[in-house]
């Protein structure tokens, strides 16, 4: 009898412990699961997944110019500090686009005015880029709602997962690009494949848009593959601003993982994007490099040597030498709308580092009058935080982009666009 009592007591204690853990995740500041930390540390002991092992560091002041001037007004930000930061990222991270002349042509190759059972119009557009007798085609797919009484706001997805997730015929549907749900909420949905611009492998920059526009020899700050994809997003925007069914002042660029890094750079370089959504963008995206948590600069440069410019390799295992950190990349979106989000089991992408990056970018949004302000402590799991022109959430689950994420993106767009 005593054994039975103790057995039931131990079960009750375990249930209370589990309930307590769930409650703390959903009501208090998010904390990484100890089990997840232990598992990842065991699987990849050469990388840090523990907050206790994050080195101490001081972030560069986003509102202090290279010459030491404090930025106290929008003119000084726009004309001086923003240009300095852009140049830092062009020179040291993403690289700069060559000034090679090129020609651009739009051709609507297919149109279906009764797509999605009559709810939407489907357009498939070929964007042809030509230079020096060579050309490539960016295949843009666009759905717009038929019941709109005025031009629709839209999301442009940088697709890094392949056509199985973005079927224009909608025979195959994926949460990664939930067209039907977006159309029902009044949003246009556009997508292009990153591989149309450049293959996602190291080919010595011979193929894709690099093969058309690169000058030889390539400089140490020549653009990498992420910059090529971001450039492609802007060429899609070139078309979207001509389409009368789209509100050109309400277009969000969206990317997941490497696409999230790309979306941030596209939004930094091209201010026509009125919203930037960086979904689980991690290292080289929203995550602070100096934290050396999960994926690091050295690892990303080793695994993906084509993503960034050659100069970025100078900061492998040398993060404190960076004259910037990724909060300054996020600040380049201000005063437009910015959404950063993460997943609880994706510690490789450093959710806390992404949130702290957003937190340290907010002073620029505030300076520019967006009335944005967030707490330094992370929000609970599955709780969206919206303040002025910035938003954040960390949801349960693994590295992915789900309908749950998209619904929060659209909730934020409802506020920002309307």
C-alpha angles and dihedrals in degrees: 000000000000090000090051091051093050091046092054090044091054091050090050091049091050092050091049090050092051091046090049091052092049091046092051090051094051100039107028134047112302117261126186114253112258089221091055092048091049094047095048092045090053092047095046109018092168090070129066121242098159124096089210090064097050106119121238113256144163119230119224111255108258090202099051120086125228087258091054099256117147111235107229105159141041095250092057090047096047099041102034120011098037090051091049092052093046089053091050091055094043092050099040111023123016100017129225129285114245118245093233110145115244140174125234129202133181123208126175101217098177137017129182114182092186100052120146091026092308096311096108147022117237121208125181112197130190112212107196120199116194133184135156094358094308131099145182133196128228108205108214120191118197132183120187128183115256095209094061114122092197137021111303130235111241146199120223112203121204098214114212096162105067138250095300088078098044106042108170091202090055093224085125116042126193134184086226089077108016100188097166094053093047093048090051088056093049100259130131115228122211130175141176132181117248089217090067086070103036137347115253096239137077106270096153087260093284098128136054123019092337088063089055103042109022122112118214133270096034115231123228089256095048113133120272130212096277090055089050091054091047089051087053091054088056091051088054088050088053087063097040093057088059095050109095092207091064127074098228091201093058108053121131123199113215132191139170124215106324085007088056091056087049093049091054092053092044089053092047094051098037116048092186087085103090093193134030122200116193109187113195092330096162123169113020087019128058099331118102108249096208092065091069088206120152111332113024135199091257093052095046092048090049097045096039108025091165098057099078139028121276092253091067089071089070088074098052104125085354103087096142090062090064110115086211141021132212096272084072091056089053090048090060088072092062132144089021122079121285129189121188121181140172143184125243096232095043097090089148085074094048104233093193091050090052092051093047089049090056091045091054092047093054095084088069092051089050092048089054093053102254094132090230122158132154133176121256091234116080120252121247122274115287094008117125117220117203124177123164106304099348131078138176142178138171113204131192117264143044138311105304144098112250139180087258089061093045092051089056091047089053092046088056091045089052087061098038098043102034 
